[in-house]
Amino acid sequence: MYKNLFYVILLIFVFQQNSLGQDRSIKADTTDFWYKNNQKLIRKFQLTDFKTTQADFAFRFKNYGQIIEIIKEDSRIQGRLVNYVFRSFKKQRDTLFEKIQLDSVKAGEVYDLVKQSGILDLASENQIKNWKQGLDGTTYIFEQADKKSYQLKHYWSPQSQDSIPESLVVIDFIKSLSAILDSYPNNMKSLTGFPSGSYNWGGNVNMLISRKNFYSLGYSGASRLPFGFNATVFLNEFRKTHLGLLFSGEYIFDGQGNNELSLDLSKYFKFTKKSKVHNYISYRYERRQLDFIETGNILQAHKIKYGLSLGKTYFFLNTGIDYRRENREETGWMLGATKFFMKQNIRMSFDASIFKEEFDFKTGIDKSFHVHSDLISSLNLGIFFENFKDYNDVRFNLSVSF
């Protein structure tokens, strides 16, 4: 008797669950890429399943690297914030994330914004006239649900939609939400203290971080000195002790007696552990034997310079002394600037030596391409223009980092 009663209760429970699922209105293309990708993250972060929730109101917003979830049950409003980043290192791939519980005041502010912004009344982008599509840019995902309905909407790059009224609603919502959540730090954006690897927040941009030692070897050349090689050793740490030492060398030649040799030693450091300013001091030795410049003699130079970064801008300024020995000894000033674009793995630089009757300079750009390999970490390509004494030259290099 009890056994039969158990089966009856079980059948009633299953029937009720199926009825709940059948009564729920779902407005989402479950075969859509954005839907499938979004569901993977929801399960990964153990967030609320909006297709089965019994909350009075549920809302979720997904930006690259961040998800905000608001749940209202009766008069209680709760909010959760998830910051995340995807990391690749060699052949390993994982997702790093942090979950933050919003305080009741902030959760209430986000709820009021959602209700008052008009974002709930918008159709998805594929139902909005003249909404353009593209490959680059950011796609924002909105989900909303209650006990009887579930809806998923997405909008590609509202800033690029030529003032379509719906795009302005999305833009205003994102700006207002960002202002509300400004007090919550996003450690997944700064990547402070993160291990080596290639980081991505879900878009087309990657940031490469190298915390350990690395080595590179490659080809160097110039329009008049087409043959050569370069090598670099960066010792960031040794037995868990920070070193920040960089050794590099380059030799180029033309096979007819003309050649250039350069050797560099640099030390990177901070004045304090919490300092946002990075500093470095470097020594460079140069030896040039070029019969096509005005003197035709062997020229040697010793260069010492100091550089520092401007906060978190990855912009370095440097200055120093350039001491030369040729027919006569002379000393000049060095000035330079370097800008790193970390997300694009690009560096732009300009360095000049100023003497009484001479102005020499070198400027260029180089880029690193991350490689998912156990042996190779990146490919590096650079091109530079140099003005030295009475001749100009284009220089180029290609190297592999390990």
Secondary structure, DSSP 8 states (H G I E B T S, - for coil): -HHHHHHHHHHHHHHHHHHHHHHSEEES-TTSHHHHHHHHHHHHHT---TTT---SEEEEEEETTEEEEEEEETTEEEEEEEEEEEEEETTEEEEEEEEEE--HHHHHHHHHHHHHHSGGG---GGGSTT----SSS-EEEEEEE-SSEEEEEEEE-GGGSTT-HHHHHHHHHHHHHHHHTTTS--HHHH-TT--SEEEESSSS-EEEE--S-EEEEEEEEESSS-EEEEEEEEEEEETTEEEEEEEEEEEEE-SSS-EEEEEEEEEEE-SSTT-S--EEEEEEEEEEE-TTSSS-SEEEEEEEEEEEE-TTS-EEEEEEEEEEESSSEEEEEEEEEEEEETTTTEEEEEEEEEETTEEEEEEEEEEEEE---SS--EEEEEEEEEEETTEEEEEEEEEEE-
